[in-house]
Amino acid sequence: MNKENRLNIISIVIAACAFFLTLLQAYSTNYHNRISSLPLVQTGVDVFEDGKITLYFENAGNGPAIVTNFEVAGKKAVSVRPMVSEFVKINNLNPEEFELLTTEFPGRLIIKAGSKLEIATFYLKDKKSESYEAVSFVINKLPVTLCYISLYQDELYVTSDQEFVRDDSCAYDGATKILGKWIKFKMPFSTGVDQSKIFAN
């Protein structure tokens, strides 16, 4: 092998290394951009001294959360009101003793970074009552699931109670159940965010 051939081979190797390093840099940059603008939605309940209770979602991440689905007790819903109303009716409670304000999810809804979205606000009207106590317990324990995407279309979800997430929930879209555990496969070299690695769930 003469000197010219060796130089050609070395040039090809250097070019190939530069190409792969460029791809790796692009992959890392894209993944970093996804992480730095990732929404992080959490569920919460606030109980106030005057009897007011709020059930909410809060985006503690750096980017907006685009809501794609909302579920109450494992079923797709647009509001928590139907389930609470059904509970009141079944248990013969008096709806005149409290007031319930709810938010409807009309489709895609955006929760901005640092924003809180109250999905149910519950007020005591007069004095303490059995109806108020019963419904306040339900509001505190109501299992809700929210599926959302980031600006980069990463699919994420949050749930207040894992036991009430059904197999057909939006939380498991694209996932496969293996040995009782849900696993979501992704394309090789994909920069998509894996929720289980980021949020440990």
SULPE-V345291 format. One record per residue. N is the residue number from 1. RES is the residue in one small letter. SS is DSSP state (A for helix, B for strand, O for the rest). NEAR is the number of other C-alpha atoms within 10 Angstrom. D_FIRST is the distance of its C-alpha to the first C-alpha in Angstrom with 1 decimal. Layout:
n = (N	N)
res = (RES	RES)
ss = (SS	SS)
near = (NEAR	NEAR)
d_first = (D_FIRST	D_FIRST)
This chain:
n = (1	2	3	4	5	6	7	8	9	10	11	12	13	14	15	16	17	18	19	20	21	22	23	24	25	26	27	28	29	30	31	32	33	34	35	36	37	38	39	40	41	42	43	44	45	46	47	48	49	50	51	52	53	54	55	56	57	58	59	60	61	62	63	64	65	66	67	68	69	70	71	72	73	74	75	76	77	78	79	80	81	82	83	84	85	86	87	88	89	90	91	92	93	94	95	96	97	98	99	100	101	102	103	104	105	106	107	108	109	110	111	112	113	114	115	116	117	118	119	120	121	122	123	124	125	126	127	128	129	130	131	132	133	134	135	136	137	138	139	140	141	142	143	144	145	146	147	148	149	150	151	152	153	154	155	156	157	158	159	160	161	162	163	164	165	166	167	168	169	170	171	172	173	174	175	176	177	178	179	180	181	182	183	184	185	186	187	188	189	190	191	192	193	194	195	196	197	198	199	200	201)
res = (m	n	k	e	n	r	l	n	i	i	s	i	v	i	a	a	c	a	f	f	l	t	l	l	q	a	y	s	t	n	y	h	n	r	i	s	s	l	p	l	v	q	t	g	v	d	v	f	e	d	g	k	i	t	l	y	f	e	n	a	g	n	g	p	a	i	v	t	n	f	e	v	a	g	k	k	a	v	s	v	r	p	m	v	s	e	f	v	k	i	n	n	l	n	p	e	e	f	e	l	l	t	t	e	f	p	g	r	l	i	i	k	a	g	s	k	l	e	i	a	t	f	y	l	k	d	k	k	s	e	s	y	e	a	v	s	f	v	i	n	k	l	p	v	t	l	c	y	i	s	l	y	q	d	e	l	y	v	t	s	d	q	e	f	v	r	d	d	s	c	a	y	d	g	a	t	k	i	l	g	k	w	i	k	f	k	m	p	f	s	t	g	v	d	q	s	k	i	f	a	n)
ss = (O	O	A	A	A	A	A	A	A	A	A	A	A	A	A	A	A	A	A	A	A	A	A	A	A	A	A	A	A	A	A	A	A	A	A	A	O	O	O	O	B	B	B	B	B	B	B	O	O	O	O	O	B	B	B	B	B	B	B	O	O	O	O	O	B	B	B	B	B	B	B	B	O	O	B	B	O	O	O	O	A	A	A	A	A	A	A	A	A	A	O	O	O	O	A	A	A	B	B	B	B	B	O	O	O	O	O	O	B	B	B	O	O	O	O	B	B	B	B	B	B	B	B	B	O	O	O	O	O	A	A	A	A	A	A	A	A	A	A	A	A	O	O	B	B	B	B	B	B	O	O	O	O	O	B	B	B	B	B	O	O	A	A	A	O	O	O	O	O	A	A	A	O	O	B	B	B	B	O	O	B	B	B	B	O	O	O	O	O	O	O	O	O	O	A	A	A	A	A	O	O)
near = (5	6	7	9	10	11	11	11	11	12	12	12	12	11	12	12	12	12	12	11	12	12	12	13	12	13	15	13	13	16	15	13	13	20	18	12	17	25	27	23	25	17	20	14	17	11	13	10	6	8	15	17	20	22	22	18	23	20	21	18	19	15	20	23	30	21	21	19	22	28	23	22	18	21	16	16	19	17	18	25	18	12	15	16	14	11	15	16	12	9	10	10	17	13	15	11	16	20	13	18	13	16	15	14	16	13	12	12	14	16	19	18	19	15	16	17	16	17	18	20	18	20	19	20	15	10	9	12	14	11	18	24	13	14	20	21	10	14	18	15	13	18	20	26	27	23	22	27	19	21	14	15	13	16	22	27	22	21	22	19	15	13	10	18	21	14	14	11	18	24	23	19	13	12	15	14	11	8	7	7	8	14	14	13	10	13	7	6	8	10	19	16	19	16	15	11	8	11	10	7	10)
d_first = (0.0	3.8	6.8	8.3	6.3	6.9	10.3	11.0	10.6	12.7	15.1	15.7	16.4	18.7	20.4	21.0	22.5	24.6	25.8	26.9	28.5	30.4	31.6	32.7	34.5	36.3	37.3	38.7	40.5	42.1	43.2	44.7	46.6	48.0	49.1	50.6	52.8	53.7	57.4	59.0	62.3	64.8	68.2	71.3	75.0	77.4	80.9	83.4	86.8	88.8	87.4	84.8	81.6	78.3	75.4	72.3	68.6	66.9	63.5	62.2	58.7	57.1	57.1	59.6	60.2	60.7	63.1	62.4	64.8	67.8	69.2	72.4	72.9	70.0	71.2	70.0	72.6	73.3	75.6	77.1	80.6	81.0	80.2	82.5	85.2	84.9	85.2	88.3	89.9	89.2	90.7	93.7	92.8	94.5	92.1	94.8	94.2	90.7	88.5	84.9	82.5	79.2	76.1	75.0	71.3	71.4	67.8	65.0	66.2	64.3	64.9	63.7	62.0	64.8	67.4	69.7	71.0	74.3	74.6	78.1	80.8	83.8	87.1	90.3	93.3	96.3	96.7	94.5	94.8	93.6	91.8	90.0	89.0	87.7	85.7	84.3	83.0	81.2	79.7	78.4	76.8	75.8	72.3	70.3	66.6	64.9	61.6	59.8	56.5	54.8	53.8	50.4	52.1	51.5	54.2	56.3	59.8	62.5	65.3	68.4	68.7	65.8	68.4	69.6	66.2	66.3	63.4	63.7	63.7	61.4	60.0	58.1	56.9	53.4	53.7	53.8	56.1	54.4	56.6	59.1	56.7	55.6	51.9	50.3	46.8	44.6	41.6	38.2	37.2	40.7	42.2	45.7	48.0	49.0	52.6	52.7	50.0	51.6	55.3	55.0	57.1)
